[in-house]
Amino acid sequence: MATKVLDSWALIALFNEEPAADIGQMPINIVDVTTFDLVRQAAVFRATKKLSYADCFAAALAKIRRAEFVTGDPEFKTMEGELKIGWLK
């Protein structure tokens, strides 16, 4: 299975058993913020995009790992050129 990064929108859908919660069958791992590259990329996104700092970390992780970013949050429309986004509905 390809690596995917879930933002808070996707996780809340899962926890609230919303229609977008088809992600419930995925194996999910928690990733610690331990590398300078991740922190730096999140800071770049924070400085250049209108996203929360937490969302910037999720986007940075997806970019660094070349993973699909899974979200339903329309704020990430601005990231479509930088990330492969899997849109939940």
Backbone bond lengths (Angstrom), bond angles and torsions (degrees), N, CA, C in turn:
res aa  C-N    CA-C-N  psi(-1)  N-CA   C-N-CA  omega(-1)  CA-C   N-CA-C  phi
1 M - - - 1.451 - - 1.526 108.47 -
2 A 1.302 116.44 137.21 1.466 122.06 178.63 1.524 110.45 -67.43
3 T 1.318 115.93 150.34 1.466 121.53 177.80 1.517 109.76 -72.56
4 K 1.320 115.80 135.43 1.451 122.37 177.73 1.517 108.37 -131.46
5 V 1.320 116.52 146.39 1.461 122.51 176.07 1.518 107.29 -114.09
6 L 1.332 116.50 127.61 1.460 121.69 -179.03 1.522 109.98 -101.88
7 D 1.324 116.06 134.49 1.461 118.64 174.38 1.517 108.78 -90.02
8 S 1.323 116.74 178.76 1.468 120.88 -177.33 1.525 111.89 -62.75
9 W 1.338 118.54 -31.98 1.462 121.55 179.10 1.516 109.64 -60.21
10 A 1.326 116.84 -45.41 1.464 121.29 -179.94 1.523 111.25 -66.13
11 L 1.317 117.36 -40.67 1.466 120.16 -179.90 1.525 111.94 -68.01
12 I 1.323 116.98 -39.34 1.468 119.67 178.23 1.529 110.11 -64.12
13 A 1.328 117.51 -39.41 1.473 120.50 176.09 1.524 110.01 -59.68
14 L 1.326 116.86 -41.11 1.460 121.20 178.15 1.525 110.93 -63.99
15 F 1.331 116.99 -50.31 1.459 120.98 -176.81 1.520 112.84 -65.03
16 N 1.335 117.20 -32.46 1.465 121.43 -179.72 1.524 113.60 -91.39
17 E 1.347 116.41 5.51 1.459 122.47 179.27 1.528 111.82 53.47
18 E 1.336 115.88 42.64 1.455 122.25 177.79 1.532 109.31 -79.87
19 P 1.348 118.26 167.30 1.465 120.39 -178.79 1.527 114.12 -55.33
20 A 1.304 118.48 -30.21 1.468 121.51 -179.60 1.527 112.77 -76.30
21 A 1.333 117.68 2.68 1.465 122.19 -174.67 1.529 112.71 -79.61
22 D 1.351 119.66 20.46 1.478 120.47 173.54 1.522 112.25 -60.51
23 I 1.390 116.80 -9.89 1.457 121.27 178.46 1.525 112.16 -76.22
24 G 1.321 117.94 -3.36 1.454 122.21 -176.74 1.517 114.78 -59.62
25 Q 1.308 118.13 -22.19 1.457 121.52 -179.02 1.524 113.52 -89.74
26 M 1.318 116.69 -2.53 1.466 120.14 -178.43 1.527 111.33 -77.96
27 P 1.346 116.69 143.05 1.469 118.09 170.74 1.526 108.01 -74.41
28 I 1.308 117.24 125.44 1.462 121.61 -175.09 1.522 109.62 -114.29
29 N 1.339 116.28 130.66 1.460 123.04 175.94 1.517 108.87 -117.05
30 I 1.325 116.75 140.00 1.456 122.65 174.56 1.530 107.67 -87.21
31 V 1.338 116.72 132.28 1.461 121.61 -178.94 1.520 108.73 -110.54
32 D 1.327 115.89 126.93 1.466 121.06 176.51 1.527 109.73 -76.84
33 V 1.308 115.01 148.27 1.465 120.93 175.02 1.525 106.06 -86.34
34 T 1.327 115.54 93.07 1.463 119.22 -173.74 1.525 114.23 -125.07
35 T 1.323 117.62 -4.01 1.461 117.71 -176.93 1.528 110.95 -115.32
36 F 1.320 113.96 145.43 1.460 119.76 177.97 1.523 110.71 -62.59
37 D 1.344 117.28 -37.88 1.469 120.85 -179.27 1.523 111.58 -58.80
38 L 1.322 116.87 -40.86 1.462 120.86 179.30 1.524 110.87 -66.82
39 V 1.315 116.80 -45.91 1.463 121.19 179.43 1.528 110.47 -62.91
40 R 1.334 117.01 -43.54 1.459 120.92 -179.96 1.528 111.93 -63.71
41 Q 1.348 117.82 -44.17 1.463 120.57 179.81 1.525 110.51 -65.18
42 A 1.329 117.91 -39.33 1.466 120.97 177.05 1.528 110.12 -62.29
43 A 1.325 116.92 -40.18 1.471 120.60 178.92 1.532 111.31 -65.78
44 V 1.329 117.08 -37.31 1.471 120.59 177.20 1.524 109.72 -63.52
45 F 1.326 116.69 -46.49 1.469 119.66 177.95 1.521 111.25 -61.69
46 R 1.311 117.20 -40.20 1.473 121.07 -179.36 1.518 110.47 -63.61
47 A 1.319 116.78 -37.78 1.458 121.06 -178.23 1.526 113.00 -76.61
48 T 1.340 117.09 -23.00 1.464 119.91 -173.26 1.521 114.81 -114.82
49 K 1.312 118.32 -11.40 1.471 122.51 -178.17 1.527 109.82 -123.92
50 K 1.295 116.14 156.98 1.468 120.28 177.19 1.528 108.77 -93.51
51 L 1.334 115.06 70.77 1.464 122.53 -179.12 1.515 109.24 -130.21
52 S 1.331 115.73 155.17 1.461 119.07 174.90 1.529 108.91 -68.35
53 Y 1.319 116.07 159.05 1.462 120.22 -179.58 1.526 110.25 -62.19
54 A 1.328 117.89 -39.33 1.467 121.11 178.20 1.526 110.96 -61.99
55 D 1.331 117.47 -44.08 1.463 120.83 177.75 1.529 110.76 -63.35
56 C 1.311 117.08 -34.19 1.464 121.06 178.73 1.527 110.99 -64.14
57 F 1.332 117.62 -35.77 1.461 120.42 177.44 1.522 111.08 -66.87
58 A 1.310 117.48 -41.57 1.469 120.28 177.92 1.524 110.31 -63.19
59 A 1.314 117.14 -45.06 1.462 121.44 179.14 1.530 110.67 -64.31
60 A 1.321 117.32 -40.35 1.459 121.21 179.12 1.527 110.94 -63.67
61 L 1.313 117.48 -41.49 1.465 121.46 178.32 1.524 110.38 -61.60
62 A 1.328 116.64 -44.00 1.465 120.37 178.42 1.525 111.03 -62.63
63 K 1.309 117.22 -41.59 1.466 120.40 -178.99 1.520 110.92 -66.32
64 I 1.330 116.99 -47.80 1.462 121.24 -177.51 1.530 111.44 -63.92
65 R 1.321 116.94 -39.67 1.472 120.64 -178.82 1.521 113.15 -89.09
66 R 1.331 116.04 1.15 1.468 121.68 -177.77 1.530 110.40 52.17
67 A 1.321 113.83 45.91 1.459 121.73 -177.78 1.522 110.39 -104.28
68 E 1.310 115.86 159.33 1.461 120.58 173.59 1.523 108.11 -73.60
69 F 1.308 116.77 135.45 1.461 122.69 179.16 1.524 107.75 -98.28
70 V 1.323 117.23 118.28 1.457 122.21 -174.84 1.522 109.66 -102.07
71 T 1.331 116.28 121.49 1.461 121.87 -177.91 1.523 110.32 -158.70
72 G 1.294 115.33 167.12 1.454 122.37 170.59 1.517 109.39 -127.60
73 D 1.317 115.66 3.18 1.457 122.48 -176.79 1.524 110.36 -76.76
74 P 1.345 118.29 116.04 1.467 120.54 -177.69 1.527 114.24 -63.69
75 E 1.337 118.42 -14.92 1.463 120.43 177.22 1.527 111.84 -61.82
76 F 1.328 117.42 -21.49 1.459 120.91 -178.13 1.523 113.20 -84.94
77 K 1.334 118.18 2.93 1.471 120.86 175.09 1.527 110.40 -56.27
78 T 1.327 116.83 -33.57 1.463 120.67 -179.32 1.530 112.27 -69.61
79 M 1.324 117.42 -13.38 1.463 121.71 -177.15 1.530 112.70 -96.41
80 E 1.334 117.79 -1.07 1.467 120.41 -173.94 1.531 113.17 -58.45
81 G 1.293 119.01 -28.91 1.458 120.37 178.08 1.518 113.75 -78.74
82 E 1.322 116.99 -19.70 1.464 120.94 -176.05 1.518 114.09 -103.48
83 L 1.334 116.55 -23.33 1.462 121.20 -177.46 1.521 110.48 -129.44
84 K 1.329 115.31 150.95 1.461 119.06 167.48 1.521 105.72 -83.51
85 I 1.327 117.08 118.51 1.469 121.14 -173.88 1.527 109.73 -111.72
86 G 1.321 115.45 129.95 1.461 122.33 171.63 1.512 106.77 -99.00
87 W 1.313 116.92 111.61 1.470 121.49 -175.07 1.515 111.41 -86.80
88 L 1.329 116.50 125.60 1.463 123.11 173.44 1.517 108.28 -93.34
89 K 1.326 116.24 149.28 1.471 120.78 178.38 1.501 110.58 -125.06
